[in-house]
Amino acid sequence: MGKQIRKPRKKVTLPPFVGDHGTGTAAATAGTVLEPITDAEGRNPNRQARRRRVNAIDEITSLSMRQAQAAKAIEVAYCRVEQLSSGGEIKERVQSSPKPDQTVAIQCDANSRLVQVMAAVPSAMRAVVEHVCWHNRPLSAMRPVNMRASHTAGLKVALDLVANRLRY
């Protein structure tokens, strides 16, 4: 009787996660991460995941609590101003409100808050704060790359000044 020759088994590789995670284009996946959906026991039997947007402020681990609060305050103030230009809740209020002054008051409040929060940021450090807090980009993407330590230090100083102004 001759030897039986065994064929090597083909390895089946499954994708790490299944499900609909959006279009998959570079623009849709930029700044996001897939995180597994687990049950109460911490298992993921169906290999499901959700796409979550990564916040650049949360990725900087060396920030103190005061600095992180100041960065979030800047981010929220900027986002409120940006929401005004796209409509959103302000369109609802314009259509249902007999007084157009309320719309102007909402716009003034949002702009005033942004000005108040950003007033403590020195002009030399404003670009770093806008890069991280407004545009949600990591410090590593800021140019010139060899000045990363300087950018981090400038961001921390600016956030301390904002935290002092906001009394955090």
N, C-alpha and C positions, 0 to 999 in steps of 0.2 A: 504494500500500500504506500502510496506516495504522500508526501507532505502536502498539507492544505495551505494554500497561500491566503492569508487574510488581507483583505483590502483595508487600508487605513480609513477610518471613519471621517467623514467630512464634519467639521465643526460648524455648528449652526450658531451664528452670532445674531442675537436679538438687539434691536435698538434699546438704548438705556431706558427710555420712557416712551409710552404710547399716548395717543390722544391728540387733540387739536391744540397746537401751540401757536396759532397765528399763521401768517403767510410764509414765514421763514426767510423773508428778504433781509438784506443787511440793515435796512432802515428799521424794520420791525423788531429785529433781535438786538440791536445796539443798546447797550446799557441795561440788559435784562439777564436774568438767570433762571434756569429751570430748577424748581425745588420739588422734591417728591411729596405726594399727598399720602400721609400715613393715617392708619386707624388708631384706636385707643391703645392698642398694644405696641404701636410703633412699627407695624408691618405695612407693606405696600404690595399686596398680592397681585394686583392688576397692573402694576408698574405705571401708575398714573402720575402725572406731574402738572404743575401750573407754572406759568411764566410770570415772574415778578420783576418789577422795575427796581433797579439798584439805585439807592440814594447815595450820592457822593459824600454827603456829610456823615452818614453812618459808617462809611468805609474808612474814615480817618479815625484811627483808634487812639491817637495821642491827644485828642481834645478833652478838656475838662468838661464837667457838666455845665458850667456857666457858658463856656464857649459853644458847646453843642446847642444850648437853648438859644443863644444869640444867633447862631447860624440858622436854626429853624425859624426864628422870628423874621429874619431877613428873607428866607425862602417863602414863608407864608405871605409876607407883605408884597413881595414881587409877584407871586402867583395871583393874588387878589387883583393887582393892577392888570395883569395879563388877561384875566378872566373878563374884565370889563370890555376889552377890545373884541372879544369873540362873542359877546352877548351873554348867553347863559341866563342866569337869574335876573339880570337887569332887563332883558327883553320881556320877561314875564311881568316884572313890576311896571314897565312902561305901558304895557297893554292893559293892565288892570288898575292902574293908578290914575286918578283924575288930575294929580298934581305932577307935572314934569320936574318940579323942584326936587322931588325925592331922588330922581335919577342923578341929578347933578350932585346932590348931597352924598350919594353913595360913591360916586366917582371922586369927589373931593376927599372923602374919608380914606379911601384906598390910597390915593396919591399922597395924602398927608402922612399916613402911617409909613409908607415907604421912605419918604423924605426924612421923617423923624428917626427911623431906624438907621438909615444910611448916613445921617449927619455926623455920627461919631467916627466914621471910617475916613482916615486920611487919604488924600488923593493918590499918594504913592502906593497905597495898598488896595485901592478900589478895584483894580483889574483882577487881582487874585480873588477878592470876595465875589465879584460878579461871575468869575469863571466857575467857582465852586457852588455858591449859594443860588445864583440866578439861573445859570445854564446847566447845572447838575453834571459838571464834568470833573473827572478826577484831577488831582494836582499833578499827576505824572504826565498828563496830556498838555500841560502848560509849557510854553516856550519861553526862554531857552531851557532845555532839559537840565543842563549842568547847574542851574540855579534852584533846584528843587528844595534844598534845605532853606534857602532864603525865602522861597515862596511859602513854605510851611510856617516859618517863623513870622513872616508878615501876616499871614492869615490868622495865626494865633493872637498876635498883638491887636489886629483889627477887631477880632471877635471879643477880646477882653475889653476893648474900648466900648464896643456896642453893649456888652453885658453891664458895664459900669453905668452907661447912659440909661439903660432899661432897668437898672437896679436889680439885677439877678444876683 
